[in-house]
Each structure stands twice: as structure tokens, then as C-alpha cells.
Amino acid sequence: MINNHEDFTINKLIILYLLSQVKIPLSLSQISQIILERGYTNYFSLQQYLSELENSHFILTSKQNNASYFEITDKGTQTLDFFSSRIPDFVRHELDQFIEGNWRKLRSEFDVHADYTPNKLNEYIVNCKVTENNSTLIELNISVGSKKQAIELCSKWKNNASTLYSEILQILMQK
């Protein structure tokens, strides 16, 4: 863990570097996993850094499918360009290797969406979607009878979307 007076600045720069290199919005859980597994900071400090970066307009936060996603802004990119030399080389190297080895996984998590909304008493609409390059490949809206079913359906879609998409296509293509 980087623990000196420059903690705040360096850790914020590390977050900006990660977001600039991955080039797609990352969820809070993705950022947490990447940053915390490498011991760059702790969970509570990470939350503080993200909040401060957002308040300073260095990152944008959006809500999607009951999750927060973060992406770097132009202001964040300019700041990173100016101060990136303050990030230790080993940190940049670790993040570059991680991104190179896990880019597809990070990207696929962003392309598969599942969320639910209450429709009527004890009825929920589950929206399941797969997108690629901002184009919708498939979108399903399914009515279920309980919140538990809605949560379960969202989870199963997120874990099996590519298989389900292929199977649905095969069924629809049959005579």
C-alpha cells in the first residue's frame, strides 16, 4: 500500500490512469477489485478518492443496472497527462499487464445488462440486454411474480448471456 503524504494524489492518479487505459466505464466492483487486490489503498480511501475525483469533475459516474460506473473526463485526462510521471513505474506496469490480460472480461461485464423494476404489487419487469459497440444485440423484458425471481433472473442472465443469446438465435432460426 502506498502510504506517505502523497497518498491522496498518487492514488487518485492511479484511478485516473486505470480508467484512461481501459477506455471503457468500469463498475465500482471492478475498480475495487483491481485497486484493492494490488494493495494500492484500502476500501474506505478508495471510496473517498472516487468521490473527490467526481466532485472535481475528473471522472463521471453513471448508474446502470443498479451499479455505478466510472469513466475519466477530458479534464481528468488532461490532469493525468500533466501528472502521470508521479505514478510509480511498477504500478503503471502492473495495471498495463492486468488490462492487457483481462480487457475482454472487463468489456464483457459492461456489455451484459440485467435489471428489474417493480411493475405492480408483487410483479416485476426484468430487462435483460446484450450490447456490442453501443448497438443492442438482444433485449428481453420479462414479467415475473416476485422480487426474488427478478433478482435470480438478473443473476442468471449476467452469468449466461452469451449462451442464452446463442440458444435464442438458434431457436428463432429453426423452421
Secondary structure, 3 states (H helix, E strand, C coil): CCCCCCHHHHHHHHHHHHHHHHCCCEEHHHHHHHHHHCCCCCHHHHHHHHHHHHHCCCEEEEEECCEEEEEECHHHHHHHHHHHHHCCHHHHHHHHHHHHHHHHHHHHHHHEEEEEEEEECCEEEEEEEEEECCEEEEEEEEEECCHHHHHHHHHHHHHHHHHHHHHHHHHHHCC
